[in-house]
Amino acid sequence: MEFVFLGYDEIQWLNIGISLVFILGVIILGRWIFNFVFNRVVRKLISRSKTQLDDLLLDAIYKPAYWFGFVFLLQFAWNRLNFLPEEWFSVAEEIFFVVYLLIGFRLAWQLMQALFTWYTAELARKTEDNLVEQLLPFFRRVAMIIVSLIGFIILLDHFNVDITAFVTTLG
């Protein structure tokens, strides 16, 4: 006699349980392992350089890298449940795309912020020109607008929104 509960047999319930244990393990142990590797190994390698740019870039990628790994492992656990309805997977695929895009957008945003922070400090140290100090915030804002527009265009294009007129207008 086969065990069936809510339309799923024991193998399917076992797979659901394994995925849930995997997700809980990632939640509980994932942050600790990531912190250990990131702070003990990567920071030690990066600290050998003489500039602060790599330290700023490392700080910028810390949270997006953690969230990318977390969402990747969550997607792995979800994809193990291949017996669920196909519609759920198509919706989950769209959700995972948006989450990955948001993580990528945040990564690009933070990398640009770190780069402009470092460059402004370097120029302020080397020159005493007020024009540079006035132009760099403008260039930073332009770069941030461009990053935002690229993310928005990628999102619209993924959901099959016709973006040709929008891109033409931007050009």
Legacy VTK file of the C-alpha trace (Angstrom):
# vtk DataFile Version 3.0
C-alpha trace
ASCII
DATASET POLYDATA
POINTS 171 float
0.000 0.000 0.000
1.412 3.331 -1.104
1.310 6.417 1.124
-0.380 9.412 -0.538
-1.060 12.711 1.233
-2.387 15.834 -0.509
-1.795 14.180 -3.858
1.925 13.491 -3.312
3.515 10.114 -2.619
6.260 9.392 -0.091
9.113 10.013 -2.552
7.718 13.422 -3.411
7.268 14.271 0.293
10.830 13.127 0.881
12.042 15.484 -1.858
10.050 18.339 -0.318
11.625 17.558 3.054
15.127 17.422 1.579
14.601 20.772 -0.130
13.303 22.328 3.101
16.258 20.967 5.088
18.594 22.263 2.382
17.001 25.737 2.559
17.183 25.765 6.374
20.824 24.679 6.208
21.588 27.491 3.792
19.819 29.989 6.057
21.555 28.789 9.215
25.024 27.839 7.953
25.257 29.828 4.732
25.892 33.233 6.309
28.508 31.819 8.651
30.365 29.978 5.857
30.186 32.993 3.551
31.515 35.328 6.272
34.326 32.924 7.070
35.460 32.549 3.452
34.957 36.198 2.589
36.602 37.693 5.672
39.336 35.150 6.372
40.432 34.214 2.867
39.438 36.926 0.402
40.119 39.922 2.681
43.517 38.503 3.612
44.455 38.271 -0.075
43.101 41.733 -0.859
44.768 43.408 2.130
48.192 42.862 0.561
47.672 45.605 -2.021
48.660 49.217 -1.444
45.561 50.937 -2.827
42.209 51.206 -1.148
40.255 50.684 -4.367
40.179 46.911 -4.002
39.020 47.226 -0.379
36.178 49.530 -1.442
35.197 47.199 -4.293
35.266 44.207 -1.949
32.983 46.017 0.491
30.684 46.868 -2.417
30.321 43.270 -3.590
29.958 41.690 -0.133
26.148 41.821 0.265
25.237 41.254 -3.402
27.560 38.235 -3.524
25.943 36.774 -0.413
22.419 37.318 -1.749
23.345 35.932 -5.162
24.618 32.738 -3.517
21.558 32.521 -1.277
19.095 32.928 -4.159
21.096 30.510 -6.322
20.889 27.809 -3.651
17.213 28.584 -3.093
16.619 28.136 -6.824
18.553 24.854 -6.691
16.312 23.602 -3.879
13.202 24.709 -5.793
14.272 23.031 -9.041
14.624 19.689 -7.231
10.839 19.642 -6.874
10.215 18.767 -10.524
6.933 17.011 -9.737
5.127 20.271 -8.918
2.839 21.842 -11.535
4.608 23.370 -14.528
2.846 26.730 -14.031
4.556 27.109 -10.656
7.943 26.715 -12.309
7.226 29.317 -14.972
6.151 31.832 -12.301
9.147 30.952 -10.118
11.464 31.388 -13.111
10.177 34.936 -13.617
10.538 35.702 -9.904
14.094 34.373 -9.848
14.942 36.484 -12.915
13.677 39.655 -11.236
15.545 38.850 -8.022
18.787 38.170 -9.922
18.308 41.410 -11.857
17.804 43.362 -8.626
20.922 41.803 -7.124
22.893 42.618 -10.280
21.540 46.163 -10.263
22.537 46.629 -6.635
25.988 45.216 -7.386
26.500 47.594 -10.321
25.187 50.509 -8.259
27.498 49.794 -5.331
30.514 49.225 -7.586
29.909 52.583 -9.264
29.543 54.284 -5.868
32.788 52.723 -4.621
34.649 53.628 -7.791
33.524 57.253 -7.690
34.250 57.510 -3.958
37.783 56.254 -4.481
38.385 58.388 -7.565
37.099 61.538 -5.846
39.386 60.913 -2.862
42.370 60.292 -5.157
41.763 63.451 -7.172
41.176 65.532 -4.059
44.494 64.295 -2.702
46.417 64.980 -5.913
44.832 68.217 -7.117
43.342 71.307 -5.607
41.102 72.085 -8.558
37.499 72.940 -7.636
36.283 72.086 -11.127
37.081 68.403 -10.599
35.214 68.368 -7.272
32.200 69.952 -8.958
32.158 67.748 -12.060
32.599 64.360 -10.396
29.198 64.398 -8.618
27.608 65.225 -11.978
29.390 62.328 -13.704
28.440 60.030 -10.821
24.771 60.927 -11.224
24.950 60.389 -14.989
26.581 56.980 -14.479
23.909 56.003 -11.929
21.133 57.066 -14.298
22.698 54.989 -17.078
22.968 51.931 -14.806
19.325 52.398 -13.761
18.148 52.727 -17.364
20.043 49.626 -18.429
18.450 47.627 -15.599
14.991 48.959 -16.500
15.488 48.138 -20.194
16.617 44.581 -19.364
13.549 44.102 -17.159
11.128 45.390 -19.793
12.769 43.356 -22.546
12.564 40.168 -20.477
8.809 40.579 -20.118
8.437 41.174 -23.883
7.601 44.873 -23.649
8.474 46.673 -26.884
11.341 48.929 -25.879
12.463 50.161 -29.295
10.705 53.522 -28.961
12.040 53.942 -25.429
15.627 53.138 -26.473
15.317 55.400 -29.510
14.127 58.249 -27.309
17.030 57.699 -24.960
19.452 57.816 -27.867
LINES 1 172
171 0 1 2 3 4 5 6 7 8 9 10 11 12 13 14 15 16 17 18 19 20 21 22 23 24 25 26 27 28 29 30 31 32 33 34 35 36 37 38 39 40 41 42 43 44 45 46 47 48 49 50 51 52 53 54 55 56 57 58 59 60 61 62 63 64 65 66 67 68 69 70 71 72 73 74 75 76 77 78 79 80 81 82 83 84 85 86 87 88 89 90 91 92 93 94 95 96 97 98 99 100 101 102 103 104 105 106 107 108 109 110 111 112 113 114 115 116 117 118 119 120 121 122 123 124 125 126 127 128 129 130 131 132 133 134 135 136 137 138 139 140 141 142 143 144 145 146 147 148 149 150 151 152 153 154 155 156 157 158 159 160 161 162 163 164 165 166 167 168 169 170
